[in-house]
Amino acid sequence: MSALILNFIIGPLVAYGIGCIFLDEEPFIFLSFLMLVVTPCTNWYLLSQN
C-alpha cells in the first residue's frame, strides 16, 4: 500500500512542485518533465540513449 501511495500520490505531487519552481516559464518542458516522472519504466530507456 505504501508503494502505491508513493508512486501515485507523493511522486506526482513532488514532481509538480519541482516543476512549478524550476520550469514555470516553460510549459512544454514542464509537461514533459511531469510525463517523465509519472510514467513508470521510462527513465532507463531515455537515459540509456546517450
C-alpha positions in Angstrom: 0.0 0.0 0.0 2.8 2.4 0.8 4.4 1.8 -2.7 1.1 2.8 -4.3 0.9 6.0 -2.3 4.5 6.9 -3.1 4.1 6.1 -6.8 0.7 7.7 -7.5 0.3 10.5 -4.9 3.6 11.6 -3.4 5.7 11.2 -6.5 3.5 13.3 -8.8 3.0 16.0 -6.2 6.7 16.3 -5.7 7.3 16.4 -9.4 4.6 19.1 -9.8 6.2 21.2 -7.0 9.7 20.9 -8.6 8.3 21.7 -12.0 6.5 24.8 -10.6 9.7 26.0 -9.1 12.1 25.4 -11.9 10.0 25.2 -15.1 7.3 27.7 -14.5 8.0 29.7 -17.7 8.5 26.7 -20.0 5.1 24.9 -20.2 6.1 22.3 -22.7 9.2 21.3 -20.8 7.1 21.3 -17.6 4.6 18.9 -19.2 7.4 16.7 -20.5 9.0 16.6 -17.0 5.7 15.5 -15.5 5.2 12.8 -18.0 8.8 11.5 -17.5 8.3 11.4 -13.7 4.9 9.8 -13.5 5.3 7.3 -16.3 6.9 4.1 -14.9 9.8 2.3 -16.6 10.8 5.1 -19.0 13.8 6.6 -17.2 16.1 3.7 -18.0 15.2 4.0 -21.7 15.6 7.7 -22.0 18.8 7.9 -20.1 20.5 5.0 -21.9 20.2 6.6 -25.4 23.3 8.8 -24.8 
